[in-house]
């Protein structure tokens, strides 16, 4: 996988009946709505869930069309680092990206921070939705971005291709699965698992990065058994074709395969799974009216009812307090909705990922390439 304006005294409120979404704080400078706003998005099942849950609610509430930009998130980040310091208008209004990218973009001053008066639904988000203290310190009481849901990298499996339901990550080293194991081509979602299996907690790595060497040594023993290295679309295909038995993947790909009728299940091994978050941010240098409406898009995305629908379609637990939790998520630590789920799994802080993830990608690719 690889964005402030002063709110005028007059507040205009638009309520969407049955959804409970509020468009707030509209200033006089935004009397003219844009015909559309542009959201950077991932395609496939990711776009489908965003469009059905968030964008359609925004379009219904505002009459503004949502268009998508599919530029790869890291590529967009590179462009923003060139465009924004030059004072140019960016190509997107809302950036939907991994939280690590959002953290870096906030550190680099590429975002338009959001106040609670502009995006009041931020007050309804869980603590995990708020950026870390180090980046919040740069923006005072404003949020540079908001983490909108959590997701895990589970051990998915094709039932007819495994001898029993796996309960430990160590099943990956069993000889009968040689060539039948799939991972992301950069190892995302597996680095912290490797570390735990090697006796290292990821919380130690920031102060002692050399401890990750034990994880890389362990990976060297697994590399010959990995039969598939790819990106999100590859996982759904491998599952549907029964080409891989065990897959380290986000659950969205599992749901995509299930919608296509594939045989697939998942498990959270006893050692836990990696928990990550994705974020929404408004990019800097937008005209005032686009900045305003981009923030309203994020306000709607943080509405608990919208969060519940988005969660159900995406397969990622919501981070809004009071958001409906789909029945299939309840009690499953693959969907961290309870404190004990967060405790058993491996949450990698954004500052650790920002500092080391690219290095980890490179080491993984060096070993498995």
N, C-alpha and C positions, 0 to 999 in steps of 0.2 A: 504494500500500500504506500502502498508505498506513499476595526476599521475605526467636536461635539457641538452640538448646537444649543443655543439658549432657548428654553421653552417659554413661549409667551404666556401671558397671564390667563388668556382664554383657553380653556381646555375643551376640546371636542371629543366626545365619546361615541364610539360606534359599537353596538352590541350585536353579536351574531347569536340569535336565539337557538338554544339547544347545544351550543358549543361554549358559550360563556366567555368569548374572547373580547377583550377590550382594546380598542385603538385609542391611545391616550396622548395627551399633551401636544396636539397638533398646532404648531405655530403658524402665524400668518404668512411666513415666508414659504410655506409649503402648500399654498392654496392650489397650485397646479400639481396634480399627480402625474408622475411619469406613466407612460403606457405600460411599461414593464420594468422589472428589476431582474438582475442577473445573479444567479447563485452558482458558485462552483460546486460541482457534485461528482460523485462516482456514478457510473452507469449501472445497468442491470437491475437486480433486486434492490440495490441501494437507492437508486433514483426512484424506482416504483414506490417504495415506502415513504420517502420524503414527499413525493408528489401527492400521493393519496392522503397522507395525514396532515402535512404542514402546508404545502403550497396551495392545495385546493381550499383549505380553510382561510389562508391569506387572501386568495383571489376572491372568495365569497365575501370576506369582510371589507375589502378595499376596492375591488374592481380592477386591481392592477395585475397584469399577467406576469407569471414567473417563467423566466427562461433559464436554461442551464448552460454552463460552460464546463466542458469535460477535460480541461487541461489537468494533467497529472499534478497532484498537490505540491510536490517538491519543485516541479518546473514552474508552477505559478509563484511559489515563494521566491525563486531566483528572479523572476520578472518583477515582482513587487519591490525587491531590493534595489532594482534599477529605476523603476518608474517613480516610486513615491519620493525618494530623496531629490529627484529631478523636478518635483512639483507637478508631475503629470497625473492625469486622471486614470485610475486603474481599470482593467478590463472587466472586473466583477464588482458587485456591491456587497454581497455576502459570501464569505469564504467558509465552506464546510470542509473541515480538515481534521487530521489527527491532532490530539491535544499537544503533542510534542511540537508540531509545527506552529500551532497557535502560541505556545509558550515562547518560542524563539521569535516569532513575528511581533509579539508584545515587547519582548526585550529590545528589539531593534526599532521600535517606534513606528511600526507599519499599520497600526490599527487605530480606529476611532473608538475610544472607550465609551462605555455605556453607563449612565447614571440610573438609579432606581426610579427617578421621575420619568426618564425616557423609556425604560424597559422594566416596568414594575413587577413583572412576573419573575424577575431574578430573585425577588424576596421569597419566592415559593420553592426555590431549588434546594436540594440537599447539600450538606457541606462538601461532598465530593465534587459538586458542580463548580465550586469556586476555585479560581486559579490559586496557585500556591502563594504563600506570604511574601516571598521574595519578589515576585512579579507584581503582586497587588501593591507593594510598597512604592512602585513606580507611578501608580495611577491614583493614589489616595483612596477615596471612597467609590471610585468608578471601577467597573469590571472591564478589562481589555478583551476578554472573551468569556464564554460560558461553556462548560462541559455539559453536554446535553443527554448523554446516556452512557452506560457502561457496556462493555462486551468482553467476552472471554475467548481464549483460544483453547478449545476443547480437544479431546481425543475422540474424533469421529471414527466410526467403523461400519463396515458392510457386514451385517450379521452372518450371511452365508459364507463369508470368507474368513471368519475367525473361529477358533476352536471353542472359545468361551468369552464371556464379557470381560474385557480387561479391567483390572482394578488398580493397576500401577503403571506408571510411565515405563517401567523396566521391561514391559512386554515388547517394546520396540527393539530390544536386543535379542529377542528369541529368534532362532535361525529359520523357523518356518515362514517368517514374514520378510525375509530378505528380498529386496526388490519390490515389495508391496507397501512401502511406507512413503507417504507424501508430506512435504512441508513447503512453506513459502521459500522462494529462491534466495531470500536474505535471512531466513530463519526467524523472522518476526513471530512473536508469540511463544517461542521456545527457549530463548536465551536464559530467562530467569528460572525456568524449569530445569534446564541443564545445570545451572548453578546450584539449585537446591539438591538435585540428585548427586552433585559432586560435594555436598556438604557446605555450600556457601549460600548465605542469605543475601539477596540483592541489596538489602539496606546497608550491607557492609562495604559494597563496592565503591561508593562515592569516596570514602576515606581510604580504601585499600583496593584500588583497581587491579592490582596484580593477582588478587584472589580469583579473578575470572579465568586465569590460566588453567585451573583445575577443571573448569567447565569445558574449555576447548580441548583439553586432553581427552575428556570423556566423549566429546563429539567425534573425535578421530576414530574411536572404536565403533561408532554408529554409522559413520558416513558410508561405508560400503553397502549397507542395507537399505539406504534411501533410494527408492526407485523413481520418485517424482518430485521435481522442484519447479514451482510455478507461481502463478498469481490467482486471484479470486476465481475467474471464470474456469480455470483449469480444474479446481477442486470439484465443482459441480459436475463437470464432464467426467472426471475420473470416477466419481461416485455412480453416476448414471450408467457408465460403461463397465462398472465393476473391475476397473483396472488396478485399483489400490484398495488394500484391506484396512489400513490404519492411516488416518490423516490428521495432522495438526492444523486446525483451521478455525476461523471464526464461524459462529453458528449460522450467520446469514447465508453462507454457502450451502450449509446443510439444508436449510429451509428451501433454498432455490432448487436443490436437487429433489427434495420431497414433493414440491409443487409439480415437478416433472414426472412424478410417479416412481422415483428411485427408492430402493431399499437402503435405508441408512439409519443409524442410531448414534448416540454420543454418550460419553461418560466423563465425569470429573474424577481423575485418578486420586488416590489417597494422598498423594503429595501436593495436590492443588493444581490450579491452572493460573495462567497470567490474566490479570484484569487490566484493561486499558479503557480509555475514554476518547470520544471524539468531541469536537467543539464547533461552535459557530462564532464568527467574529465579523464585524463591519470593517472594511478596509478604509484606510485614511485617504484624504484628498478627494472625496466624493463631493459633488455639488450638494448644498444643504438639503434640498428636497429628496435626493437619493439617499443621503445619510439617514434622514428621518425615517423614510419608508423601509430601508434596510433594517433599522432597529425595530420597527414594528413587526417585520418578518420574524426576527428573533424573539420578540415578545410573544408572538403567537406560538412559536416553536416550544416555548417554555410553559405554555398553558397546560395544567395538569391533564385535562381531557385530551388535548392534542397529543401530549406526551404518551398517554396510554395507548392511543391508536397507533402512533408511530412505533412504540415498543412492540405491539402485537405483530405488526407487519414486518418489522426489521429483525425481530428476534433478539433485541437488546433491551435490558431493563431500564426503565425511565429513571431520571434523577430529579424529577419534580415531586415534592411532597404532596401526597394525596392523589397522585396519578393512579388510575386503575392498573392493577397488575394482572396480566392475562393468566388464566387458570394454568396453562401449561408451564408457566415460569415458577409458580408457587412451590416452595420446598426444594427446588433444584439449584444447587450451588453454581451451576453453569450460568445462572441468572442471579447475580448478587443483589438481592432485595432485602436481606436481613443482615444484622451485624455479624452473625456467625459465618455467613458466606464470605464476607470481606476478610474475616479473621483466618479462615482456612486457606484462602487463595493467596496469590502473590500479586499485590498491587505495586507496580513499578512507578515511583514518583516521576513527575514530568522533568524535574531538574536532572535526575539521573539519566533518563532517556535522552534529554537534550545534549548532555555531555558525552555520553558513551554509545548511543545507539548506532551511529554511523560506523564507529569502530567495530561494534559487534557485527553489523551487517558484513563488513569487509572480512572479518575473521571467519565468519560462517561460510561465506562464499569461497574463501581461500581453501578451507578444509574440505568442502563438499564439491568444489568445482572440478 
